[in-house]
Amino acid sequence: MSATQMAGLRLLFFTDPGEFLAAADDYLRADPVGCTIVTTHTHRLLSQRGAGIPQSDRDWWLAVVDDSGAVVGAGMRTTPYAPYPPYLLPMPDEAAVALAHALHGRDEEVLAVNGALPTVDLFATELTRLLGGRAQVAQHMRLHELGELTCPPPVPGRLVVATEDDLELVTRWYIAFTGDADEQAGRPRGTSAHDAPEHEELLRRLRAGRLWFWVDETGQPVHLTGANPPSFGVARVGPVYTPPSQRGRGWASNAVAEVSRQIQVEGARVCLFTDQANPISNKIYAALGYRPVVDMANLVIVR
């Protein structure tokens, strides 16, 4: 662990996911929906470490601590694909500015940042002031939580759990998911930086039973929905993917509704992210009972 001091606040950097979770426990539990990306990904990396899977030496986690010792902000840099954007949760404005100075002082190149507004905007603005260039929005995201589930009109078929035998199809649809989402949001295909899960990670998700197909009346898979295991009592749905030839038939609405219902029956809260530029998905989830929680953004720094 390393620390950066400022008036009234400290930035504590961790390289051990377990140490970060212990330090930030109260902060993460206070808003488990808003913190879902950090908690689910950190628990996943902690599990991988326990299984002997090496962790990238570039990974770090951040806790912002006030004079009383309370954590008042958090973040991480664990993204496995270039340009490795940090992910920032809400924190005091001065902490976001100080973080830009701290990473600049560590000669840590940052070409993108994701997370909660206005924190990411303040961070990127200060970083570009230090280094030059400008920050621009790559995506506006919105986090939603399910209230009372409203079931959609039923369609033929049913939800089935994907298995290891489905690995090839699941991999293809994962790869297609982000590119298709770009097109649906009016962006050039490939605009959104992403990396399909590695072979072993997809196998882990399949073995955990957290990926589902909607199959039509003939038993043919026509849609894929996934969900993370609950972390701090919250499970996040995603990806949600329907191949172009199968869209507009209600598969996604029914699959997401049934997956969401199952998660609620398990006793967990349910959330998901939408791209604000994609009116179709936003309309679908609103109709199911998902309500906005917080707006987030993915920013890129152009020099």
N, C-alpha and C positions, 0 to 999 in steps of 0.2 A: 504494500500500500504506500502511496505517496500523497502529499498534501500541498495545496496552494492556499495561502492565507490572504484574506482581504478584510477590510473593516466590517466586523460583525458576521462574516461568513467564512467558511473554509470549503475548498474543493478537495474531496478525498477520492483518489483514483485507486481502483482495485484491479488486480489481474486474476483474482480467484473468485469465481462466481458464487461460491458458498459464503465467502467473507462478505461480499456485497449484499447478498440476500439477508444475512444476519444483521448487517449494519442498517439496512434500509427497510427492515421488516414493517415497522409501524407506518412508514410513508406509503409503502406498496399496498398494505392492507386497507389503508384509509380510502383508497380509490382503485380497487382491483380491476374495474372496467377500463378506466383511463390508462392504467399501467399494463394492460394486457400484453402488448408486444414485448415489453421488457421482462415481465414475469415468465411468460411462456417460453421465450427464447432462452432466458437464463436458466430456467429449470431443465430445458432440453440439453444445454451445454453441460450443466452439472451432471446430468445422467450420463452423457457421453463420456465425460471425464471419468466417472465411476466405472465405466465399461472399458477404460483404457484407450479411448479414442483421443488422439492428440488434439490439443487446442491451439489455434493460431497464436503466435507470439505477438501479434498486433492487437489482440483483443484487450479491451479495458471496460470497466464500469465506473460510474461516477455517482457519488453522493454529495449533495450540497448540505452542509451542516451549519446551523446558526449558533449564536453564543450560548444558548441553553443546551446544546448538544442534540437538538432535534433535527432530523433530516427534512429539508424543505424543498428539495429538488433532486432529480436523478437523471441519468442517461447512460448510454453505453455505446461502444464502437465494436460491434461483433459481426457486422454484415460480411458474408463470405464472398462477395463479388465486388469488382471494381465499380466505382471509385471508393468503396468502403465507407459510405456515409455514416457519421454518428447518428444516433437516434436519441432525441432529447425529450424528456418529460417536462411539465411545467416547473419553473424555478423562478426565483426573484430576478428582476431585470438585470440587476448588477452582477448576478452570478452568470447569466448568459454572456454578458460582455466580458467578464473576467475569464470565462472558459475560452473565449476566442483568443485572449492574450496568452493563456496558459498553453494552449495547443501550438500557437505561433512560437512561443518560447521554447517548446519542445521540438521545434522544426518538424512538426507533424503536418503533412500535406493534407488539406481538406478541400475537396472539390465538389462536395455535395453534403447536404444535411437534411435529415427527415425528423418529423415529430410535431409536437404541439405548438400552436400559435398562441401568443406572439414570440415565444422563446426562440424558435428557430430563426425567425426573421431578425430579431435583435442580435443573435449570434452571428448570422451571415453578414449583416450590415457592418458589424464591428470587424469581422474578419476581412471583408473587402476594403474597409478603411485602412487596415494595416498592410494589406498585400496588393491592393489595387483590384481592378475588375469590378464586376457587378453580380448580384444575386438575382436569379430569375426563377419563377415557379415552374417546375416540371409537372407537378400534379397537385391538385387540391383534394385532400381526402377528408372523409367524415366518418367518425366512429358512431355506431348506433348500438343501442341495447334493446333487447326484446322485452316489451311489457306483457300485455295479454295477447297470446297468439290468436290470430284470426286465420282460420283454415281457408285455403283457396278452393275454388271449384275443383272437384276431383277429376282426375284424368286416368286413362287406362294405365295399368302396370303397378309397380310397387318398388319400395326401397329395399336394396339388398346390400350387405356388407361386401366390399371388394376384398379379394384374397391375394395371396402371393402369386397365384396363377394369372392374375390380371395385371401383373407388373408392366408388361409391354404396353398395354393400352393406357394404363394410368400415366406412364411416363410420357407417352405421346400427347396426352391431353394436358398434362402439366406444362409441357413445353409450349403448346399452342395457346394456353390460357392468357399469358401476359400480352402476347402479340395481338390476339383477338381483342383483348380489353382495350389496347391502344386504338385499334380501328374503331371500336364502338364509341370511344370517347372523342373521336375526330382527330387523333394524333397519328403520325406516320408509324407504321408497324415497327416495333423495335425501339421506340423512343424511351420506354421505361426500362431502366437498367434492372436486370434480374438474372437469376441463376436457377435453373431447375434443380430440385433436390438431388443429391447424389444417390446412387443406386442403393447404398446401405440405409440411407435416411428414408427413402420411399419404402423399403422393405420393413423398416421399423414401424412406419405409420400403418402399413397394411397389417402387420402382425398385431398391432394394438387395436385394430378394428375401428380406426377413426377415418376411414375413407369409404364412401358409399356410392353405389350406382343407383340411378333410377332406371329400371328396365321396363320396356313396353310389354304389351300383352303377349308377344312372342318370346320374351326373355332376353331381348337384345338390349345391351346397355345404350342409353341415349343421353345420359347426363351424369356428371360427377360432382359430388359435394364432399368436402372434407371438414374436419373440425379438430382443433387442438384438444388434448386432455385438459381438464380443468386445472387452473392455477389460481390459488387464493380464491377458490370458489367460482371462477369465471372461465367459461369455455368460449373460444373464438371460432366462428364458422369461417371456412375458406380452405381451399379455393372453391368457387362455384362456377362450373364450366359446362356449357352445352355446345356441341359442335354446330357450325352454321346451318347444316341441313336439317337440324332438329329443333331449331329455335321457334318461338311463338306458339308452342303447343302446351305450355303449362308444366313442362317437366321440372324446370328450376323452382318454380313456386312450390310445387308439391314436395320436392325433395328437401328444400331448405326448411319448409314447414315441419316435415316429419323428423328431420335431424334435430331441429330446434326443440320440438316437443320431447324427443327422447332425452336431450340434455337437461331440460327442465324437470323431467321425471326423475333423473338422477340426482336432482337437488342443486344443480348449478345454475348460475345466471348465464345468459347467452348474449354475445355481442358479435358484431362484424363491421368491416370497413367497406365503404363505397367510394368510388371515384366520383367526385361531384360533377365531372364532365360527362358522366354516363347516365342519362335520364332514365333509361330502361331499367337498370338494376335498382336505382334509387326508388322508382315507382313500385317495383315488385316488393322490395323489403318494407316500404312504408305500408303497403296493403296487408302485409303479414303481421304488422304490429311493432315493427322496429322504429325506435324514436331516436333522433339525433342527441348525442352526448357532447361531443367536442369536435371542433374542426382542426385539422392538421394539414401539413404541407410537406411536399418533397421539393427542396430547393437545389439548384445547381449553381455553381460559381463559375462565371465565364470571364476569362482573362484575355 
